Amino acid sequence: MVLGGLIVAFDYPQIRYIEEMDGHVVSSATMQVYERLVVEFYIGTAMLTGGALVGAWGVVSGMLKKRTVQ
């Protein structure tokens, strides 16, 4: 979850910067970096979401186990 959050936090500003360069000439190397950043961003988002779901599942299952023990 932490890794996913870091990927999202560091890749998003770079993606926005490249997207705002529409009026300028963008090289093919820049477009390759942009495409890689977008893929990394989506993977980071998936990791962040998956980590949050696993964490929530752990909390809920822990609460249910405590309820059944009593």
C-alpha positions in Angstrom: 0.0 0.0 0.0 2.8 2.4 0.8 4.6 1.6 -2.4 1.5 2.2 -4.4 0.9 5.5 -2.6 4.5 6.6 -3.4 4.2 5.7 -7.0 0.9 7.7 -7.3 2.4 10.7 -5.5 5.5 10.9 -7.5 4.2 10.0 -11.0 1.1 12.2 -11.1 2.9 15.5 -11.1 5.2 14.3 -13.9 2.2 13.1 -16.0 0.5 16.5 -15.5 3.6 18.3 -16.5 4.0 16.4 -19.8 0.2 16.8 -20.5 0.5 20.5 -20.1 3.3 20.6 -22.8 0.6 20.3 -25.6 1.6 23.6 -27.2 5.3 22.7 -27.3 7.0 20.2 -29.5 7.2 16.9 -27.6 9.9 14.4 -28.7 9.3 10.7 -29.1 11.5 10.0 -26.1 9.3 12.2 -24.0 6.2 10.4 -25.2 7.8 7.0 -24.3 8.4 8.3 -20.8 4.9 9.6 -20.6 3.4 6.3 -21.6 5.6 4.5 -19.1 4.5 6.9 -16.4 0.9 6.3 -17.2 1.3 2.6 -16.9 3.2 3.0 -13.6 0.5 5.3 -12.3 -2.2 2.7 -13.0 -0.2 0.0 -11.4 0.4 2.2 -8.4 -3.3 3.0 -8.2 -4.1 -0.8 -8.3 -1.5 -1.5 -5.6 -2.9 1.3 -3.4 -6.5 0.1 -3.8 -5.5 -3.5 -3.3 -3.6 -2.7 -0.1 -6.6 -0.6 1.2 -9.0 -3.5 0.5 -6.7 -6.1 2.2 -6.3 -3.8 5.2 -10.0 -3.2 5.5 -10.6 -7.0 5.1 -8.1 -7.6 7.9 -9.9 -5.1 10.2 -13.3 -6.5 9.5 -12.3 -10.1 9.9 -10.5 -9.3 13.1 -13.7 -7.6 14.4 -15.8 -10.6 13.4 -13.4 -13.1 15.1 -13.6 -11.1 18.4 -17.4 -11.2 18.2 -17.6 -15.0 17.7 -15.1 -15.7 20.6 -17.2 -13.9 23.2 
